[in-house]
Amino acid sequence: MSADHSVEVIVDSSLLSIQTAQKEKHDTRGLNRVLPRTAQIRLVSSHPEVYEPCDDSFVLVDALLADRLKLIEHQPKICLEIGCGSGYVIASLALMLSQDVSGIHYFATDINLDATETTCRTLEAHGIHVEVIATDIASSLQRRLAGMVDVVVVNPPYVPTPEEEVGCEGITASWAGGENGRRVIDRILPVVDELLSERGWLYMVTLTANNPSQICLLMREKGYASKIVLQRSTQEESLHVIKFWRDTPADESRERNKEVPAGSESWLSQLSFLSFFRSNESSS
């Protein structure tokens, strides 16, 4: 999948929401009002047992913003978020595509019932329609949407934790990833493989401790190419948003016919693929 070199500036979605709110405050007559491209933090609902938007939420939305022109060109018909939490990410995805792509059917799932209810309130506050379902990963949608989903976004429970914390009720389920933070990720990947259409894309947040290079190799065995859309380091963690897509000959042809900025090719076509993560591990 080629990189769109016209999108070079990564927008900080958390700041964008604040700037948009400030603009609307001064625009008392409603003149020149621009529909925000991400969910506004002030309209995101909250609950004590639901994960609130944080660094990993913002990096995922920023990655989607960076890929926005490609998403518009992609013209998805079905989009799904697995693990919707507060609803910030799925609301942001819907807003950033709303003016340029019509007829999209959005789905969002979460195993936490409080999270699905919180997501519904966030969506209502933004005037967005999404089918929100309380289910484990996407189990209740696998038959219905098999081979039909064009975009999947997921900020999985990736934090390395004791195994007994995985699948706990409440907010712990949003981050507890078991050994190497991979317990839930490794369950999500085959489900996504079943759901994605032939032209489907997956955007997933990973932590360096999750061994992202191994995840990409596992997906490569299933026929997927991959690349980093966005990387961000905080004081606590080094995050990567990885994009996966089915590596078909048609995709390879499009890649060759488009200008691709250095460093944006599929990871597995780069000799520095493994050394990239080693350097990250040593610096984190």
C-alpha positions in Angstrom: 0.0 0.0 0.0 1.5 3.3 -1.0 2.0 6.3 1.2 0.3 9.5 0.2 3.2 12.0 0.2 0.8 14.9 0.4 0.0 13.9 4.0 3.2 14.7 5.9 2.0 16.6 8.9 0.7 14.5 11.8 -2.1 16.3 13.6 -2.3 15.9 17.3 -6.0 14.9 17.7 -6.2 15.8 21.3 -5.1 19.4 20.5 -7.3 19.5 17.4 -10.4 18.9 19.5 -9.5 21.8 21.7 -8.7 24.1 18.8 -12.0 23.2 17.1 -14.0 23.9 20.3 -12.2 27.3 20.6 -13.0 28.2 17.0 -16.7 27.3 17.5 -16.8 29.5 20.7 -15.7 32.5 18.7 -17.8 31.7 15.7 -21.0 32.8 17.4 -22.9 33.3 14.1 -22.0 29.9 12.8 -20.2 31.4 9.8 -17.3 29.5 8.3 -17.8 26.6 10.7 -15.8 23.5 9.8 -17.0 20.1 10.9 -14.3 18.7 13.2 -12.3 15.8 11.9 -12.0 14.1 15.3 -14.2 13.5 18.2 -14.2 16.4 20.7 -12.9 15.5 24.1 -15.5 17.6 25.8 -18.2 15.4 24.2 -16.6 12.1 25.0 -18.6 10.3 27.7 -16.9 8.7 30.7 -17.4 6.0 33.3 -15.3 4.7 36.2 -15.0 1.3 34.6 -14.3 2.5 31.0 -10.9 3.4 29.6 -10.7 7.1 28.8 -8.9 8.5 25.7 -5.2 8.5 26.4 -1.8 8.4 24.5 -2.6 5.2 22.7 -6.1 6.4 21.7 -4.6 9.7 20.3 -1.8 7.9 18.4 -4.4 5.7 16.7 -6.6 8.6 15.7 -3.5 10.6 14.5 -2.5 7.6 12.4 -6.0 7.5 10.8 -5.7 11.2 10.2 -2.3 10.7 8.5 -3.9 8.1 6.3 -7.2 10.0 5.7 -6.7 10.8 2.0 -6.0 7.1 1.4 -9.0 6.1 3.4 -11.2 8.5 1.3 -9.7 7.0 -1.9 -10.4 3.5 -0.4 -14.1 4.3 -0.2 -14.9 1.8 2.6 -18.4 0.5 3.0 -18.1 -1.2 6.4 -15.8 0.0 9.2 -15.4 -1.8 12.6 -13.7 -0.9 15.8 -12.8 -3.8 18.2 -12.7 -2.6 21.8 -14.4 0.7 21.5 -14.0 1.9 25.1 -15.3 5.5 25.3 -16.1 5.7 21.6 -13.4 8.3 20.9 -11.7 6.4 18.1 -14.8 5.2 16.2 -16.4 8.6 16.5 -13.2 10.2 15.2 -13.0 7.8 12.2 -16.7 8.5 11.3 -16.2 12.3 11.5 -13.0 12.4 9.4 -14.7 10.5 6.6 -18.2 11.9 6.9 -17.8 14.7 4.4 -16.1 12.7 1.7 -17.4 9.1 1.9 -21.1 8.3 1.9 -22.9 5.1 2.8 -20.5 3.7 5.3 -21.9 1.3 7.9 -20.0 1.6 11.2 -19.8 -1.1 13.9 -18.1 -1.0 17.3 -17.7 -3.8 19.8 -16.5 -4.2 23.4 -16.7 -7.0 26.0 -17.4 -4.4 28.7 -21.1 -3.5 28.8 -20.3 -0.2 30.5 -18.0 0.6 27.5 -20.7 0.0 24.9 -23.1 2.2 26.8 -20.4 4.9 27.1 -19.7 4.7 23.4 -23.3 5.1 22.6 -23.5 8.3 24.6 -20.3 9.6 22.9 -21.8 8.9 19.5 -25.1 10.5 20.4 -23.3 13.7 21.5 -21.5 13.8 18.1 -24.6 13.0 16.1 -23.1 9.8 14.7 -24.8 6.5 14.0 -22.8 3.3 14.8 -24.1 -0.2 15.6 -22.6 -0.8 19.0 -22.5 -4.4 20.2 -21.4 -6.0 23.5 -19.4 -9.1 22.5 -16.0 -10.7 23.0 -13.8 -9.3 20.2 -16.3 -9.6 17.4 -17.8 -13.1 18.0 -21.4 -12.1 17.3 -20.4 -10.5 14.0 -18.2 -13.1 12.5 -20.8 -14.9 10.5 -22.7 -11.7 9.6 -19.6 -9.7 8.4 -17.2 -12.4 7.3 -15.1 -11.1 4.4 -17.0 -7.8 4.3 -15.2 -5.3 6.5 -13.0 -2.8 4.7 -11.4 -1.1 7.7 -10.8 -2.5 11.2 -9.3 -0.3 13.9 -8.2 -1.8 17.2 -6.4 -0.5 20.3 -6.0 -3.9 22.0 -5.1 -4.7 25.6 -1.4 -4.8 25.0 0.1 -4.2 28.4 2.2 -7.1 29.7 0.4 -8.3 32.9 -0.1 -11.5 34.9 -2.2 -14.0 33.0 -4.9 -14.0 35.6 -5.7 -10.3 34.8 -6.6 -11.1 31.2 -10.4 -11.1 30.7 -11.1 -9.5 34.0 -14.3 -7.5 34.3 -14.4 -3.8 34.1 -11.6 -1.4 33.1 -8.8 -3.9 33.6 -9.9 -5.8 30.5 -9.0 -2.7 28.4 -5.2 -3.0 29.1 -4.4 -6.5 30.5 -2.6 -8.4 27.8 -0.9 -11.2 29.7 2.6 -12.4 28.8 4.3 -10.0 26.5 0.9 -8.2 26.1 0.1 -10.7 23.4 -2.7 -12.9 24.9 -5.6 -10.8 23.4 -3.8 -9.6 20.3 -3.1 -13.2 19.3 -6.9 -13.9 19.6 -7.8 -10.8 17.6 -5.7 -11.4 14.6 -7.5 -14.6 13.2 -10.8 -12.9 13.8 -9.8 -9.9 11.8 -8.4 -12.2 9.1 -11.9 -13.7 8.8 -13.7 -10.4 8.8 -11.6 -8.4 6.4 -12.7 -8.1 2.8 -10.2 -8.7 0.0 -9.3 -5.0 0.1 -9.6 -4.7 3.8 -7.2 -2.7 6.0 -6.3 -3.2 9.7 -4.9 -0.5 11.9 -3.6 -1.7 15.2 -1.7 -0.2 18.1 1.2 -2.2 19.5 3.8 -1.7 22.2 7.5 -2.5 21.7 7.1 -5.3 24.3 4.5 -7.0 22.1 7.3 -7.9 19.6 5.6 -6.1 16.6 8.1 -7.6 14.1 6.8 -11.1 15.1 3.2 -10.0 14.7 4.0 -8.8 11.2 5.7 -12.0 10.3 2.7 -14.0 11.5 0.4 -11.8 9.4 2.8 -12.2 6.5 2.2 -16.0 6.7 -1.5 -15.2 6.3 -0.8 -13.1 3.2 -0.6 -9.6 4.7 1.8 -6.8 4.0 2.4 -4.2 6.8 3.9 -0.9 7.6 4.2 1.6 10.4 1.8 4.5 9.9 2.8 6.3 13.1 5.3 5.8 15.9 5.2 7.7 19.1 7.3 7.4 22.3 6.1 8.6 25.7 7.8 8.5 29.1 6.2 5.2 29.8 6.0 3.4 26.4 6.9 3.3 22.7 3.8 2.9 20.6 3.4 1.9 17.0 0.3 2.0 14.8 0.7 -0.8 12.2 -1.4 -1.0 9.1 -2.0 -4.5 7.5 -3.5 -5.3 4.1 -3.7 -8.3 1.9 -0.6 -8.4 -0.3 -2.0 -9.1 -3.7 -0.3 -8.6 -7.1 -2.6 -5.7 -7.8 -1.4 -4.0 -4.6 2.2 -4.5 -5.6 1.6 -3.0 -9.0 0.0 0.1 -7.5 2.9 0.4 -5.2 5.4 0.4 -8.1 3.3 3.0 -10.0 3.2 5.5 -7.1 5.9 7.6 -5.6 6.7 6.1 -2.2 8.7 8.2 0.3 11.7 6.6 1.7 11.0 4.4 4.7 7.3 4.0 4.1 7.5 0.7 2.2 6.1 -2.6 3.5 8.3 -3.6 6.5 9.1 -7.0 5.1 10.6 -5.4 2.0 13.1 -3.5 4.1 16.5 -5.0 5.2 16.3 -3.0 8.4 13.0 -4.6 9.5 14.3 -6.5 12.5 17.0 -4.0 13.5 14.4 -1.3 13.7 12.7 -2.9 16.6 16.0 -3.9 18.3 16.9 -0.2 18.3 13.6 0.8 19.7 13.9 -1.8 22.5 17.3 -0.6 23.4 16.1 3.1 23.6 12.9 2.5 25.4 
